Amino acid sequence: FSNVQASVTGAAAFGVAAPPPLALTPAPAAAAAAGSTAVAPPAKVARADGRTENWAVEPSHVDAETPNLGRVVNESGAMRAICPSTEEVKCSHTDKQQRSIAVVIVGLRERLLFNKTLEHVIRRSIEEGFVVHVYMALVDKGNGAHWRPERKRGIEDPMFANLSHSAFQQLLSKRVRQAGGCLMCVLNYPGSEPVAPLPTGGDMDARLSQYPPRQNKIGRNVLRTFRSRETLWNVTLENEMQLGRNYTLAMWTRPDTYWFGNITSPGDLLSKEHSSTTVWTQDCNTANGLNDKSAILGRQAAGIMFKAYSRFYNTKTITTYIKDRMANAERYLLAVAQEAQLQVERLNFWSLPNMDGMLLASGKVCFIVLYWCKASGIKGQNMCPNDSKKRR
């Protein structure tokens, strides 16, 4: 099909070796394309917020109006993300004068808690008159490296479990449309994406020194997150050209983000001075940098912050920052923003009211103690079992 292709080699522009080829294993989507039947979810499933929700059982979640929403291929040793063109995604065409937001979601598929994002991010923005386009990159199975040990108890939302890639994409598209938004692209990675070898010299080994990517799986997972965000950002740039307009705002968040209420008014953020060059994050769990889990960005700021992966490999950037200023993802992202002289505004909890959630086999959502924001004032929430005393 006609499509948008976005290179994910990342560091090649800076003279760094390209990532090793990805050995793609047969994905469930391939089996579906060959004629197998997608597994439909049960008629009644536990929602990610712990309540029960009725769903009409369909033979499959295929919608003739929705194209294949994305795939990952290996071309000449480089991975490429292939997304449908805006002509194929019919819901992408709206009034060019209307303000718009690109929402980017990157992480593990099995952690996806989508209901609250639909309600408090997408529908909230739609109700304020914004067009919302959603871009997703989800890994089927990670490398087993958990920053928090209690993560091992989490399960995938039954609504999504056992779906082929194709059926999964179709169901996500349906849910986003029901909320008033438009799902532009979904990239399903069978396993962890490779990252480019790290160059030597400069302050490279000072970056993410708390979990150095050369030796540490957690550090490499951080780079994978940066890389997938940048890949999807490159797709948004192509779509801006096709649609003949730029997004007004951009946002990144994670699959396991649990929203306790609506995000702050996007219109109010835009009305502020220097909004185009501003990064808005939650003033909680900052680890002496920027809370890296969810952020709203002005259009110019987005062009910088979504390129954190490529900038990481450029030994000529951020050389003015000493080692402890880039020890973790939060501090590195703050260094990126400050180097580009962006405005950084930390919002109170209830302006970006979210924390890390995890679905348990009981059907209840629990919360990671380490990431609990005391400033929220929320009492009596269910904390995830097996929490350790490890601190960042």
Disulfide bonds with the S-S distance in Angstrom:
Cys83-Cys185 1.95
Cys91-Cys182 1.96
Cys284-Cys373 2.03
Cys366-Cys384 2.09
